[in-house]
Amino acid sequence: MPSLKTDLSTEKLVNNVLATIDREREREIVSKRFGLFDRKETLEQIGETLGITRERVRQLEKSVVGRLKQNAEQGKLSQISSFEKTILEKLSSVGQIAKTVNLAEMLVGNQNREEQSRITFLAELSPNLTVLSEDDNFYPAIANKSVFDEGSVKTNVDKIIGAITKFAVPKDIATIAKSAGIKDVQQTQALAGISKQLASFNGQWGLVKWPEVNPKNIRDKIYVILKENGKHMHFNEIASAIKQSDFKRKDVTTQAIHNELIKDKRFVLIGRGIYALKEWGYQNGTVADVIANVLREAKQPLHRDEIVKRVLKSRFVKETTILLNLQGKPQFKRVAKATYELSE
């Protein structure tokens, strides 16, 4: 996200717009409903303060905002024209749509609630901007109306979610864009960024419930580190990788990481302090348990060299450890020279 902020003063612009409203009561209603200088208030709260009904507050808000929009469309609010031009310039650099919180950072270098509220208010009055309100599926966002209206935003986001769901694993945004049938990769990323159902990590996008792109706790972060590494790691290596990662919260102790590795069934101890992912085919249990599984799956006696070879696929141990278990455990029986089967 571009970080260059402008010299835009949303407070000054909002005050200039409010100054065009003749009646003080109407200015107060608009200010409180949008939360322009303080927290947003409900129709009931404003009605109680002004001594009027909630329905009257709603009518006045609708009427005033409608007049302001009309004036903006007719070019009578120069403040809106200059604001709109600045927003459109910013949007053109980030895929023509962006979360309001990100626009606040880009425009004024501040993400506080009042700044976001003022930007939303000014965007609502801008003829060439689309404002998306926050709901269960979307973050509050603003788009270039010539590229996206509310319907097209939701349609395209559904396509992106559908493509990612079909992949069933995180993918880079270019791959997702192609699968979703969206030609502009930057726009695909911008659309994905406003969806509460999607998340990204290290350039990979997926469903927000997937730990690979949205690790919520230490266990999820361990999973991501092992998955990215692609092979087993010592718990000290995992701790170091987490501390050097881009995770938001990465100040965790090595002991805490070791404890989580022991508790979570996704991780398998395959050597001294060495862990791998169960989904890679590793199994929990002792070396003797693994030998027993190898022989059970083979359904025939195996030479010790073959047993060692197969065990090493799921355990990071010395060959002598495997041989000692093979020769010293009563559950294994030698049936020929260096050849073993299960005693049972």
Secondary structure, DSSP 4 states (H G I P E B T S, - for coil): ---------HHHHHHHHHTT---HHHHHHHHHHHTSSS----HHHHHHHHTS-HHHHHHHHHHHHHHHHHHHHTT--HHHHHHHHHHHHHHHTTTSEEEHHHHHHHHHS---HHHHHHHHHHHHH-TTEEEE---SSB--EEEETTT--HHHHHHHHHHHHHHHHHH-S-EEHHHHHHHHT-S-HHHHHHHHHTBTTEEEETTEEEETT-TTT---SHHHHHHHHHHHH-S-EEHHHHHHHHHTS--S-----HHHHHHHHHH-TTEEEEETTEEEEGGGT---S-HHHHHHHHHHHHTS-EEHHHHHHHHTTT----HHHHHHHHHH-TTEEEEETTEEEE--
